[in-house]
């Protein structure tokens, strides 16, 4: 524009600032703000608000606050959008009380906060477990005649679920129904998940059935939460029914769905069922992850199929899935339970040499295996020296023996004297 002799005005430059902020280039946007001042133009509320919003999106909330302070000091009047942007930024970084203070400042300056601003602060209070403050703000919003929306209720319902306040959850749901506000699938899924973790799976099942009848339609996350609840209670037939139901209703199981069932079957030692599901994963071109393999390897070791578990470890590496310390600990435990101490020690050395490095559980499994093994019972000095060597290495690596590990050594000592 300038090359054609056209001087940009404040509106053009503000639009350019907005473009750069949306392109995640807020620093370039701020340089244009400097150009505005250099040209002798007067920035307006939109100019400041655009930059403040850009800084908040970038996570540079401190710069946004400084710019907001400059705006007020220079007697530029912030509007509801300005306050909304800065409050949202503050809440994102956990400064909810500062955001609430700005809410009070808004009202003092004659601006009425909207439901979005209230909901932002209420949600932040809820996430920080400041339920009393969230409830107080909710009541204040209602007293000012600002009707809550589904987002407001979602935050309060999730907080009540996390605190196991079922009566409050029911009250909020009823209140939503009275206001003709339909809870979203996230609200219901949160409720289902929390009920399941509390062991109230039958109630969670009732919630899912209500969703199927009246809406909203359960998502794959809803079904997964219910399946997980049944698996935690070792009710695998019921978990399988949920899996079958989600398929019949047109939902596609994801890897997490399979992982839940595979782990559940492995926990009750129905390994063949777990392996069938593992094969189904491959048939559906879903790629298993470390969690999938860990469940199967742990399950195989529990039923004494350590050789098959080691084969699975090889496959895991071949397909580019990295085993972690949980993978190796399952194999260590399986080898020790078969009294294959030589194999366990070789695997332990492999962990030390190539990783993942053993953790406190690895050491405890190996020490337990030594205590229970009859193969080296007569080698008392070696037995004792190796234990102290392991304990010293644990100390050098920053591990401290837990009560169980220490008790194993105490049990060992009389037999080594």
N, C-alpha and C positions, 0 to 999 in steps of 0.2 A: 504493500500500500504506500509506504513512505517513498519508495523508488518512483512512484507515479505522482508524487506530490500530494498524496492524500494522507492527512494526519489521522491516526486512529483515535477514536473517542473512548470514553470510559466503558461504554457498553461492549464495544468490539474487544477491548483488552480483557474485560471480565469474562467474555465468552471464551477467549483463548486460554485464560487461566483455568476455566472449568474443563476445557478439553485436555489440557496437560494433567490436571488432577485426576481425571478419569483414566488417563493413560499411565497412571502411577508415576507421574513426573512432577510431583508437587514442588520440588526445588526449582524447576524451571518456571513453574507457575509463580513462585514467590519472586523470582527475578523480574517477571513481568509486573509484579506489584511495585517493585522498585522503579521500573520504567514509568509507571503511572505517576508516581510522586515526582520523578525527574522531569516529566513533561508538564508538571504543574496542574495535572488533573486531580479531581477530588474522588477518591474511592467512595463507593456507597456501601450500604449494608450488604448487598448481594456480593460485592467483591470480597469483603471480609468473610462472609459466611462460606463462600465457595472455597477459599483457602483453608479456613478452619476445618471444614468438612474433609478437604483433601489431606490435611495433616492427620486427622483422626483415622481416615481410611488406611493411611500409611503406617499407623501405629505411633506416630510422633505426637502424642497427646500433649506433652510438655510444651512443644512449640505452638500447638493449637491454643493452649491456655494463655501463653504469653501474648499471642496475637489477639485473643479475646480481651485481655486486660488492656492492651494498647487501644483497641477499638473503643472500650468504655472510657479510658482516660482522654482520648481525643474527641469525646462527646459524639461518637457515632452510635446511633441507637440500635442495639441488637433486636432482632425479631424472634418469633417463635421458632423459626427454622434454625436460626443461629444457636439458640439455647438447646434445641433438640440435638443438633450436631455435637456440641461440646459435652452435653450430658451423656450422650451415647458413648462418646470416646472415653470419658472418665469411668463410666460403668464397665467398659470393656477391660480396663486395666485394674479394676477392683476398687477404685476410689468412689464407691457408691455414696458415701456420706457427703462428699464434696458435691456430687451430682445432685443430691437431695437439697443441699444448701442453695445451689443455683436455682432449683425449683422454687424455693421460697423467694429468692431474689426476683425471679420472673413475676411472681404475683405482686411483690412490692412495687414493681415498675409498671404494673397495669396490664401485664400479659397473662392470659389464662392458658395454662398448660393443657395440651390435648391428651387424648387417651394413649397415643403412641409414646409420649414422653413419660407419662405415669407408668405405663407398662414396662418401659425400659428400666426404670429404677426399681420397680417391684420385682422384675425378673432377676436383676442383679442382687437385690437383697435376698431373694430366695436361694440363688446359687451360692451365696455366702452364708447360708443357714441363719440369716437374720430374719426369722419368720415374724417376730413381733413387729419389727419395723415395716416389713412388707404388708402385714395386715393393717397396721395403722394407716399407711399410705393409701391402701385400697379403700378403707373406710372414709378417708378424707376425700378421695376422688368421688366416691358415691355421694357424699354429703354436698359436694359442689355441683352435683347434677351431671357429672360426666359418666356416661354408661360404659362399663368395662366391655372388652371384646374377647374373642376366643383366646387371643395371646395372653391377656391378663389372667384369665382363668387357668390357662395351661400352666403358667408359672406357679400359681398357688396350688394347683392339683399335684404337680410334680413334687413340690416341697412337702405337701401333706403326705404323699405316698412315701417319700424318703424318711419321714418321721413316723411312719406307720399310724397316722391319725386317720383311721378309716371312717369315723363318723364325720370328720371334716371333709373328707373326699366326697362322701355321699351327699353332704349338705351343699357343697359347691356344685356337684353334678345336678342336683335338684334345682339349685338357683339358676344354673345355666339353662336348664330346660324351661323354667318359668320365664326366662328372658328370650326364649326362642333362639338361643345360641347353641349350635350343635358342636359338641366336643369333636376335635379332629382325631385322626387316627393315632397321632403321637400321644395325645392324652390317654387314650384307651390302652395303647401299648405300654406306656409307663405304668399304668395301673395293673395291667396283667403281669408285667415283669416283677413289680414290687410284691404283688400277692404271691407269686410263685416263689420268690426268694424268702418270703415269710412262711412258706409251707402251706399256704391257703390255695392249693391248686384247684380245688373244686369251685371256689369263688371265681378264680381266674377263668376257668372254663365257662362259667356262667356269663362273664363279661364278653368273652369271644362269641358265644352264642347270641347274645344281645346285639353285638355288632353285625353279625350275619343277618339277623332278622330286621334290624332297624337302621343299620348304617352307623358310622362309615364302614366300608368294607375293610376287613382285617388285612394288614400288609404282611409281607413275608417276615418282617421283624416281630409282628404280633404272634404269628404262628411259632416262630423260633423261641420266643419267650415262654410260650405255653409248653412246647416240647421240652425245653430246658427244665421247667418246673417239674414235669413228670419224671424226667431223668434223675433229677436230684432226689426224688423219692423212690428211685429204682423201679418205677412203674413203666417198664419199657413197652409193654403192649399198648398202653394208653398213649405213650409218646409216638409209637408207630402209627396209631390211628390218626393222630393230629397230622403227621407227615402225609399220610394217604389222603386226608381230607383237603390239605392245602393243594395237593396235586389235582384232585378231582375238581376243585373250585377254580382251577386255571392259574394258580400261582406257581412260579418256577422255583423249586428249592435252590438255594445258593450253597456255597461251600460251608458257610456257618451252619446251615440246616443239617448238612451231612456230618459235620464235625460233632454237633450236639449228639446225634444218634449214635455215631461210631463210638464216642467216648462213653455214652451211657451203656451200650452193649458190652464194651470192654470192662467196665466197672463191675458188671454182674457175670463176667466170664463167658458171655455168649459170643465167642470170637468169630464163629462162622458167619453169624449175622453181620458183624462189623466188617468182615472181609467182603461179603456180598455187596454191602454199601460202598466199600472202597472201589470195587470193580465197577459199580454203577457210576461212580464219579468219573472214572476214565471213559466209560461209554458215552457219557454226556459232555465230554470235552471240558470238564471242570478240573482245574489243576489243584491237586492236594497241596497243603502247606505243611509247615513244621508241626502245627497242632494236630493235623490229621495223622501224620506219621508217628508222633509221640504217643497218641492214644493207642494206635495199633501195636506199636512196639511194646508199650507198657502192658497192654492186654495180653499179648503173646507171652511175655515174660511171666506174667501172673499165673498162666496155666502151664508153665514149664516148657514152652516152645521157643527156647532161646535161640536155637539155630535159625528158625524162621524169622525171628526178630532181627538177627544179624544180617540175614539176607535182605530184609526190608531196609536196614541201615545202608547197605550197599546200593540198593535201588534209589534210595533217597538222595544219596550223593550223585548218582549217575544222572538224575533228572534235574540237578541243580538246586535242590532244596537243602538248606544247611541245617545239620543237626545242632542242637544246643545242649546245654548241660543236663537238661531234663531227659533228653534222648539217651545220653550215656548213663545217667543214673539208673534208668530203668534196666538197661543191659547189665550194669554192675550188680544190681539187686538180683536179677535173674540168675546170673552166673554164681553169685554167692549162695543163693538158695539151692543151687544144684551142687554146692560144695566144689565148684570148679574155681578154686582160689587162684590157680595159675592163670586161667583165662581172665579172671577179674583183675589181677595185678597187671597183666599185659595191656588190658584196656585202660586201666588207670594211668599207666605210663604213656600210652598213646595220647590221653587227654593232657598230660603234663607237657608232652613234647610238641603236640600239634594243635591243642585246643579242641573244644572249649575247656578252659582251665577248671579243675575240680572245685566244687564249693563245699560248704560244711556238710551238706547231705551226702556228697560223694565220699568224704572221709568217714562219716558215720556208717555208711553202708559197708565200706571195706573193713572197718574195725569190727563191726558186728559179724561180718563173714569170717574174719580171723578167729573171733571168740567161739563161733559155732562150728568151725572146721576141725575135724579129727585128724586130718592129714598132717598137720604140723604141730599137733599137741605135744609131741615129745621134744620138739626143738624149742625148749623153753627160753633159752637166752636169745635166740634169733627172734622168737615171738615177742619177747619184751622189748628188745632193741628196736624192732621194726615199729612197734606201737609208739615208743617214745620219739622215734625219728619222724613218724607221721604227725604226732602232736606238735613237735618242734617246728616242722614245716608248716603246719597249720598256723602256728603263732607267727612265723616269719612272713607268711602271706596275708596276715591280718585277720585270720579266723580265730575265734575263741571257741573252745570246746563247749558244747551245750551240756545240759544235765544228762541227757541220754548217753552222749559220747563219753563223758567222764565216768558214768556208772559202769560202762562196758570195761573200761580200763581197770576200775576198782575190782570188778568181778574177775578180771584176768590175773591180777597180781598174785593172789594166793597160790594159783596153780603154777606160778613161774618161780617160786622161791626155792 
